[in-house]
Structure formats: structure tokens, C-alpha cells
Amino acid sequence: MSKGTYSVTTPIYYVNAAPHLGTAYTTIAADVVSRYQRMNGYDVAFVTGMDEHGQKVADTAAAHGMTPQEWCDSMEPAFRDAWEMLDITYTDFVRTTEPRQAASVQKLWQDLYDKGYLYKDSYDGWYCVHEETYYAESDLERDEEGVFVCPDCKRPVQRAGGEENWFFRLSDFQQPLLELYERRPEFIRPETRRNEVVSFVAGGLKDLSISRSTFDWGVPLPFDEGHVAYVWADALIAYMTGIGYADEARGDEFECRWPFEYHFVGKDITRFHCVIWPAMLMAAGLPVAHTVFGHGFLLTKGEKMSKSKGNALRPAELVDIFGVDAYRYYFMSDVQFGADGSISIERMVQVYNADLANTWGNLVSRVANMTKKYFDARVPAPPASATDNPLRPLAEKLYAAYDEALALADFTAAAQAVQGLAHRANEYMEESAPWALAKDPARADELAAVIYNALEAIRIIALFMQPFAPNTSTAVWHRLGLGDISAVDDIEAAAAWGQLPAGNAVEVGDPLFPRLDADKIGAAEGEK
């Protein structure tokens, strides 16, 4: 089945530090959507990568006694290994130092140069190396000592004057951008990000420097060898590279896959993706993405995670405690995507025990054990006569609710919809009391119906848990004697009630999610 193409991206991540929880948060969100839309019948492209150019990268490399390329090469395993650990199913990993990225950058900017959107001038103002951003003095803040600092990262800025740069006529796109935001309110989500961007653009846009001539760590501009593309004039184009732009070997892939359905980004880089990026695309005559979703920050003890504050936990630290599936599930289900979210190990344990151990894992274990005890570990045949089954109506509504939620990147709502069926299935087992039915031979059909209904609910729950917890769903389908769940490409049809074959062998297996003790975890962490 194919409903067409569906394209998703994470940011192209800076290589100054290894992935942390915030980086992983964005990437898992893109992966959940990608996994689901594959199961929903789409041919999905999922692009991620590494942003390797710019002064900040060159400075970091020098601080480590390396060339910029050596530093970038040393960071690639950190990203690839992290995404492998978290079961991220990207289709292309773009490094901005690759020749194919240079070809994309040079093609796009040559096009904009030919169309008259670029001009040469000298820049006089302020520059933040950390944010790779130029600021007018009116945009800056002062620290306690009266020093000008970046309004975003609060670090001191550098005076940048006299350097000859190429400028993009961003100011020409103020009105077209405002019209875009009005015509397509879904372009920027959530609404708080949209309001911020609209206010910023309505206040007036200045032309944007897109080149540097004082250092050479970047892609050379094709029309001026003395200039390299400014980092944002390079990294944004990696999205296009990831689906075949400027690559004849990939045929018409770019035309088929463009534009992207979703750019998932942190709220701190929303402005680049919602102002600079669409203006570049408009200038090139290309359609803009359907949605840029600027999610909130993850907070620990009320503070944004950052390497400088020493609270940027590594994903591996939590995966060691909770496992990959529980890690993925917690961040997608408990932290409302779009808002800032406070996280803690204590809360992770609560969600793990409530949703995964007590609800989902318990349901699978108890029903499998009853199937073994009462039906010799085989799926019973459901009786031909109709019986009261409160699970089927819930299961039949699940696809619509889940599909709507993930179309809006509302991961919490999607997870809650699945949990609703799992909770009801556990209640159904208590209400039906199969252990009592088993004592009365005259009620054998009722017992078969209860066990079949519970097993069928488990099969359907596993389908919708797969984007969140792929390993567990694979294991559950295996225990039900079913095929490869990742091969499902029409989840709506696969979730139709009554497809679990009678007679399939049912394995009991180990508990999917053994209960965790927060006190023991806290004590163990304190000893490290």
C-alpha cells in the first residue's frame, strides 16, 4: 500500500557536543511520526545529520587541538551510535562537509544570485559565535558589568565591522512571509511560536549576511571564491540534500518528496526555520514546508538542560536504567510536545510503573498465562454467537483518534488513546473473572470469548505502541505467533477487529516491564 510520500526532519545538529536528552527528544519525535506514517501507508523520508561548518566549530576544534575536519569526524560516531541505541529509523544522515552538500549549497545560492536576491556589502554590527547570529545593537542585552550579550544565550558578543559579505534580500520577503503565516496558520506550531514569529516579522526585517570572508571553514560560494556560506545559509539546505537535491544519481526523488511535512526543531531555532528558511525557498521558487514545529525545552529542576550548567544528561544514562522503549515512551507521552517540560527520574519511574509495568506489561502477562492455563497456550476460537465485548468498540475508534493525534504531533494524546484500550482491557479481565468461568464447563464459550477478546486487544495495542516502543511491540507480536510487525503498511486495516488467528501458539515469556523501585534507583545513582 502507498499513500504517497511523507518527509520529516530533525535539525541538522551542531557537532560541538554529543547528543543529550534534548537532542534525543527532537529525534525520537521525528522517529515516532516516521514509524507511524510508514505503517500508515506512506513512503517516508526521515532526514537528520550534522552541522559541521562555521566559526563555532572551528573554534571548538582548535580548543581540542584538532583541525575542524578531524573534530567533525570524531563526532560522527557519537551521533550515529546514539541514534542506533534509540532505534532511530532515519533514511538519510547528511554531514554538511560532504561533497553532495556543497553541491546543494552552491546550486541554491547560485540560483538566488542569478535571480538578483544577493548583493555585496560590508557588515557593521555584532556577532554571537555560539548562536552563529548577527545582531543589531538595539537587539542586544547587557550583563551585570554592562557588557553587550546575546539576547538568546546571554554570552558576550563580538564586534563585527568592516568585513565584506554577501547579503540576502530578506527584507523583500516581509510581506510574503506575513501573508504565508496568515494563509497557513499551521505552518508554525504551536501557536505560541507562531505568535512570536509573526510579531518579529511584523516589526521589520533586515537583509541577512549569508557569507564570511575572514575564515574558510565552510562551503565556497560559486560566484565569489573568497567567501564561504554562513552556517545557516549552509545547514538549512541539508534538508534538501537528504532527499536528493542537486544529485542526478537520485533521479526525481527531490521533486517527489518536496516539500517536507514536518521540520521538528527546538524553540530556540524556530526563527531561523520560520523566517530565513521560507524566504530562501520563496526566492528559489520552491514551496515551503507544511509545518515547522518548535517544541519546548526539557527542564531539570526548573532549568534548561545545557552542557555549561552540567545538567545535560546523556541518553545512555537513562537507557541503562529504563531500557530503550520505556525511555522513548516516557519522553513522548509525559512531556507535552510544544511546551517546556520538567523531567526527573522519579517521574520516569512513576510513568514506567503506571503505564508500562502495571497496565501494558501486566495485561500481556496475565492474559498469556491464562491462555496457557485454560487453552494449552493456544488462541481460542471466538464463539460464533455474539457476546458482550466492550473492547471492540474502543479498538475500532483507536485508529481515528491516534491518526488525528500524530497528524498534529500530539504524542501525549496518541499515547493516551492506546493506554485507554489497555486500561479497559485490564478492567475487562477483572469484570469477566475468567478464573471463575473456568470452573463451570457450561460457560466454556464465555471463557473462550474473554480470552480471545483480551488477546485481540493486545494485538491491536501492540500495533499502536510500535512507533513509541518498537522492540516491545515486536516481542508481543512474536508471542502471539504473528509475523513482523514492522512490515505493516496499512495500520488501519491491520487494526480491524478479529484478525488474530485461532490456534496460534501464545508464549508467556518474561515480564515486558519489570516494576522499578525509585528509591533503589536513586541510591544507585548517588553511588556513581
Residue pairs with C-beta under 8 A, 6 or more apart in sequence:
1 41
1 489
1 490
2 41
2 42
2 43
2 489
3 40
3 41
3 42
4 42
4 43
5 42
5 43
5 44
5 45
5 256
5 257
6 34
6 37
6 42
6 43
6 44
6 45
6 261
7 44
7 45
7 46
7 47
7 243
7 257
7 258
7 259
7 260
7 261
7 262
8 30
8 33
8 34
8 37
8 44
8 45
8 46
8 47
8 260
8 261
8 262
8 264
9 30
9 46
9 47
9 48
9 239
9 242
9 260
9 262
9 263
9 264
10 26
10 27
10 30
10 47
10 48
10 264
10 265
11 26
11 51
11 263
11 264
11 265
11 266
11 269
12 48
12 49
12 50
12 51
12 94
12 96
12 235
12 236
12 238
12 239
13 19
13 23
13 48
13 49
13 50
13 51
13 79
14 50
14 51
14 56
14 57
15 50
15 51
15 52
15 57
15 60
15 71
15 72
15 75
15 79
16 56
16 57
16 60
17 307
17 312
18 75
18 78
18 79
18 82
18 314
19 27
19 78
19 79
19 82
19 83
19 314
19 315
20 305
20 307
20 312
20 313
20 314
20 315
21 298
21 305
21 312
21 313
21 314
21 315
21 318
21 331
21 343
22 266
22 297
22 298
22 305
22 312
23 82
24 82
24 86
24 315
24 331
25 295
25 298
25 331
25 335
26 264
26 265
26 266
26 295
27 48
27 83
27 86
27 88
28 86
28 88
28 328
28 331
28 332
29 264
29 295
29 332
29 337
29 409
29 411
30 46
30 48
30 262
30 264
31 46
31 86
31 87
31 88
31 89
31 90
31 467
32 328
32 332
32 406
32 411
32 467
32 468
33 262
33 264
33 406
33 409
33 467
34 44
34 46
34 89
34 90
35 89
35 466
35 467
35 470
36 402
36 406
36 467
36 491
37 44
37 406
38 44
38 489
39 463
39 466
39 467
39 488
39 489
39 490
39 491
39 494
40 403
40 490
40 491
40 492
41 489
41 490
41 491
44 91
45 91
45 92
45 242
45 243
45 257
46 89
46 90
46 91
46 92
47 90
47 91
47 92
47 94
47 238
47 239
47 242
47 243
48 83
48 88
48 90
48 92
48 93
48 94
48 242
49 92
49 93
49 94
49 95
49 96
49 238
49 242
50 72
50 75
50 76
50 79
50 93
50 94
50 95
50 96
51 57
51 96
51 231
51 234
51 235
51 238
52 68
52 72
52 95
52 96
52 97
53 96
53 97
53 217
53 218
53 219
53 228
53 229
53 231
53 234
53 235
54 132
54 217
54 218
54 230
54 231
54 234
55 129
55 132
55 212
55 215
55 217
55 231
56 129
56 130
56 132
56 231
57 68
57 71
57 72
57 217
58 68
58 215
58 217
59 129
60 71
61 67
61 68
61 70
61 71
61 72
64 71
66 74
68 217
69 97
72 95
72 97
76 95
79 93
80 93
82 315
82 316
83 90
83 93
85 315
85 316
85 319
85 324
86 315
86 319
86 324
86 327
86 328
87 324
87 328
87 470
87 471
91 242
92 241
92 242
92 243
94 100
94 101
94 238
94 241
94 242
95 101
96 219
96 234
96 235
96 238
98 241
100 241
100 246
100 247
101 219
101 234
101 237
101 238
101 241
102 219
102 220
103 246
103 247
104 237
104 238
104 240
104 241
104 245
104 246
104 247
105 219
105 229
105 233
105 234
105 237
106 219
106 220
106 221
106 222
106 246
107 245
107 246
108 237
108 240
108 245
108 246
108 280
108 284
109 118
109 210
109 221
109 222
109 223
109 229
109 233
110 222
110 223
111 284
112 118
112 168
112 280
112 283
112 284
113 221
113 222
113 223
115 283
115 284
117 168
117 169
117 172
117 283
118 166
118 167
118 168
118 169
118 210
119 166
119 167
119 169
119 207
120 164
120 165
120 166
120 167
120 224
121 164
121 165
121 167
122 161
122 162
122 163
122 164
122 165
123 134
123 160
123 161
123 162
123 163
123 164
123 165
123 209
124 160
124 161
124 162
125 134
125 135
125 136
125 137
125 160
125 161
126 134
126 135
126 136
126 137
126 140
126 148
126 157
126 158
126 159
126 160
127 133
127 134
127 135
127 157
127 158
127 159
127 160
128 135
128 150
128 152
128 153
128 155
128 157
128 158
129 155
129 158
130 150
130 153
130 155
131 150
131 152
131 153
132 230
132 231
132 232
133 150
133 152
134 160
134 208
134 209
135 150
135 151
135 157
136 206
137 148
139 151
140 148
140 149
140 150
140 151
140 157
141 148
141 149
141 150
141 151
141 154
142 148
142 149
143 149
143 154
143 156
147 156
148 156
148 157
149 155
149 156
149 157
150 156
150 157
152 268
163 212
163 213
163 214
164 213
165 209
165 210
165 211
165 212
165 213
165 227
165 230
166 209
166 210
166 211
166 221
166 224
166 227
167 207
167 208
167 209
167 210
168 207
168 208
168 209
168 210
168 233
168 279
168 280
168 283
169 207
169 283
170 205
170 206
170 207
170 208
170 275
170 276
170 279
171 204
171 205
171 206
171 207
173 205
173 278
173 279
173 282
173 283
174 201
174 204
174 205
176 279
176 282
177 201
177 205
177 275
177 278
177 279
177 282
178 198
178 201
178 202
180 187
180 278
180 288
181 187
181 188
181 194
181 197
181 198
181 201
185 191
185 194
186 290
186 291
187 194
187 274
187 278
187 288
187 289
187 290
187 291
187 292
188 194
188 197
188 270
188 274
188 291
188 292
188 294
189 291
189 292
189 293
189 294
189 338
189 408
189 409
190 293
190 294
190 338
190 339
192 338
193 267
193 270
193 274
193 292
193 294
193 338
196 270
196 271
197 270
197 271
197 274
197 275
200 271
200 275
201 275
205 275
208 276
209 230
210 229
210 230
210 232
210 233
211 221
211 224
211 227
211 228
211 229
211 230
211 233
212 218
212 227
212 228
212 230
213 226
213 227
213 228
215 228
216 228
217 228
218 228
218 229
218 230
218 231
218 234
219 228
219 229
219 234
220 227
220 228
220 229
221 227
221 228
221 229
232 272
232 276
233 280
236 272
236 273
236 276
236 277
236 280
237 245
239 260
239 263
240 246
240 254
240 258
241 247
243 250
243 253
243 254
243 257
243 258
244 250
244 251
244 253
244 254
244 257
245 254
245 258
247 253
247 254
258 286
258 287
259 281
259 286
259 287
259 288
259 289
259 290
260 289
260 290
261 289
261 290
261 291
262 289
262 290
262 291
262 292
262 293
262 409
263 273
263 277
263 289
263 291
263 292
263 293
264 293
264 295
264 409
265 273
265 292
265 293
265 294
265 295
266 294
266 295
266 297
267 294
267 295
267 296
267 297
268 297
269 294
270 292
270 294
273 292
273 294
274 292
274 294
277 288
277 289
277 292
278 288
278 289
281 287
281 288
282 288
291 409
293 337
293 338
293 409
294 338
295 337
295 338
296 337
296 338
296 339
296 340
296 341
297 304
297 305
297 340
297 341
298 304
298 305
298 331
298 335
298 340
298 341
298 343
299 305
299 340
299 341
299 342
299 343
300 311
300 313
300 342
300 343
300 344
301 311
302 342
303 309
303 311
305 311
305 312
305 313
306 312
315 327
318 327
318 345
318 348
319 327
321 345
321 348
321 516
321 521
322 330
322 348
322 352
322 516
323 513
324 471
325 356
325 468
325 469
325 470
325 471
325 472
326 348
326 352
326 356
326 469
326 513
328 468
328 469
329 351
329 355
329 356
329 415
329 465
329 468
329 469
330 348
330 351
330 352
331 343
332 411
332 412
332 415
332 468
333 351
333 355
333 411
333 412
333 415
333 416
333 419
333 468
334 341
334 347
334 348
334 351
334 412
335 341
335 343
335 412
336 412
337 409
337 410
337 411
337 412
338 409
345 518
345 521
345 522
345 525
346 518
346 522
349 516
349 517
349 518
349 521
350 518
352 513
352 516
353 515
353 516
355 415
355 419
356 469
356 512
356 513
357 511
357 513
357 514
357 515
357 516
358 515
359 419
359 422
359 423
359 426
360 419
360 422
360 461
360 465
360 472
360 512
360 513
361 511
361 512
361 513
362 426
363 422
363 425
363 426
363 429
363 454
363 457
363 458
363 461
364 458
364 476
364 479
364 512
365 508
365 511
365 512
366 429
367 429
367 451
367 454
367 455
367 458
368 479
368 506
368 507
368 508
368 509
369 508
370 434
370 435
370 451
371 377
371 378
371 379
371 380
371 451
371 455
371 506
372 506
372 508
373 438
374 380
374 434
374 438
374 447
374 451
375 448
375 451
377 505
377 506
377 507
377 508
378 502
378 503
378 504
378 505
378 506
379 452
379 455
379 480
379 481
379 500
379 501
379 502
379 503
379 504
379 506
380 447
380 448
380 451
380 452
380 502
381 448
381 452
381 502
381 503
382 448
382 449
382 452
382 453
382 498
382 502
383 445
383 446
383 448
383 449
385 445
387 445
387 446
387 449
389 449
389 453
390 424
390 428
391 421
391 424
391 425
391 428
391 453
391 454
391 456
391 457
392 453
392 497
394 420
394 421
394 424
395 421
395 456
395 457
395 460
395 495
395 497
396 496
396 497
398 417
398 418
398 421
398 460
398 464
398 495
399 491
399 492
399 495
401 413
401 414
401 417
402 414
402 417
402 418
402 464
403 492
405 411
405 413
405 414
405 417
406 414
406 467
411 468
414 464
415 468
417 464
418 461
418 464
418 465
418 468
421 457
421 460
421 461
422 457
422 461
425 454
425 457
425 458
425 461
428 450
428 453
428 454
428 457
429 450
429 454
432 446
432 450
434 447
434 450
434 451
437 443
437 444
437 446
437 447
437 450
438 447
452 500
452 502
455 480
455 500
455 506
456 497
456 498
456 499
456 500
458 476
458 480
459 476
459 477
459 480
459 482
459 499
459 500
460 495
460 497
462 472
462 473
462 476
462 477
462 480
462 485
463 473
463 485
463 488
463 491
463 494
463 495
464 491
464 495
465 472
465 473
466 473
466 474
466 485
466 486
466 488
470 486
472 512
472 513
473 485
474 484
474 485
474 486
475 509
475 512
476 512
477 483
477 484
477 485
478 507
479 506
479 507
479 508
479 509
480 500
480 504
480 506
481 501
481 504
481 505
481 506
482 500
482 504
488 494
